[in-house]
Amino acid sequence: MDRIWQWTWDRYVIAGTIGGGGKLEFTLIGDTVNVAARVEQLTKTTGDAILLTQQCVDSIASRPPGLIDRGFHVLKGKSAAVQVFGLR
């Protein structure tokens, strides 16, 4: 059961308003959000305005022209390196 939960949790985002006492904030929680934040930080290293993960590229019906393989990068909080691509 834990394995199924992990698989499901990795692909979903919890979105909602949290807080109380007159102070409410909208937030997103989940592994997807964390990976997106880490990949966004990689743009400073690679110099690309847009980076896509291999998982994102695989989910697109046809591979976009102008993808540049930026290799595998270790992201904080992830045990396996993630392959990223720049987009021209």
Phi and psi in degrees as a GROMACS rama.xvg file:
@    title "Ramachandran Plot"
@    xaxis  label "Phi"
@    yaxis  label "Psi"
@TYPE xy
-60.5206  -38.0895  ASP-2
-64.4635  -42.3916  ARG-3
-63.8019  -43.5076  ILE-4
-60.419  -43.5196  TRP-5
-61.494  -45.6778  GLN-6
-59.577  -44.0164  TRP-7
-69.2287  -43.7119  THR-8
-63.4126  -34.4409  TRP-9
-63.2551  -18.7818  ASP-10
-113.823  2.45225  ARG-11
-119.125  157.523  TYR-12
-124.45  135.886  VAL-13
-96.7252  123.678  ILE-14
-123.165  137.389  ALA-15
173.882  179.126  GLY-16
-97.3515  130.886  THR-17
-124.514  160.39  ILE-18
122.573  -172.784  GLY-19
-177.781  179.483  GLY-20
61.2803  34.6965  GLY-21
88.5816  -6.18443  GLY-22
-118.435  105.635  LYS-23
-115.766  140.238  LEU-24
-134.54  142.973  GLU-25
-85.1346  137.417  PHE-26
-144.159  159.718  THR-27
-122.779  136.293  LEU-28
-132.453  137.521  ILE-29
149.82  162.89  GLY-30
-60.419  -37.5717  ASP-31
-59.3103  -41.7778  THR-32
-66.0412  -41.8844  VAL-33
-64.2951  -44.3245  ASN-34
-62.656  -43.7284  VAL-35
-59.2161  -41.6764  ALA-36
-65.199  -41.1217  ALA-37
-67.7789  -40.3228  ARG-38
-66.4109  -38.8109  VAL-39
-59.3525  -38.956  GLU-40
-64.7356  -30.3643  GLN-41
-64.9291  -23.4458  LEU-42
-59.8974  -27.9547  THR-43
-69.5377  -30.6305  LYS-44
-81.6573  -43.9909  THR-45
-84.4392  -22.1768  THR-46
82.2501  5.92073  GLY-47
-86.3089  146.094  ASP-48
-77.9135  -30.7193  ALA-49
-132.112  131.499  ILE-50
-123.56  140.301  LEU-51
-120.347  140.637  LEU-52
-81.5231  162.957  THR-53
-58.6361  -38.715  GLN-54
-60.9789  -39.5352  GLN-55
-67.1072  -45.8782  CYS-56
-60.0443  -41.8083  VAL-57
-64.2289  -26.6669  ASP-58
-85.6729  -8.77336  SER-59
-84.3253  139.584  ILE-60
-58.4125  -43.6756  ALA-61
-133.652  140.34  SER-62
-63.5101  125.208  ARG-63
-66.2873  142.534  PRO-64
-68.9052  151.805  PRO-65
86.7348  13.7928  GLY-66
-76.5563  134.332  LEU-67
-119.24  121.724  ILE-68
-68.3247  119.674  ASP-69
-102.673  8.3168  ARG-70
84.4246  -171.007  GLY-71
-95.7998  139.367  PHE-72
-132.217  138.316  HIS-73
-83.0804  125.627  VAL-74
-106.317  140.134  LEU-75
-55.495  130.641  LYS-76
88.2861  -2.34226  GLY-77
-114.354  138.607  LYS-78
-82.6125  -26.7666  SER-79
-110.597  145.312  ALA-80
-66.6876  151.056  ALA-81
-113.272  130.737  VAL-82
-82.7316  134.63  GLN-83
-127.265  155.083  VAL-84
-130.137  137.289  PHE-85
-85.1883  156.751  GLY-86
-122.734  119.825  LEU-87
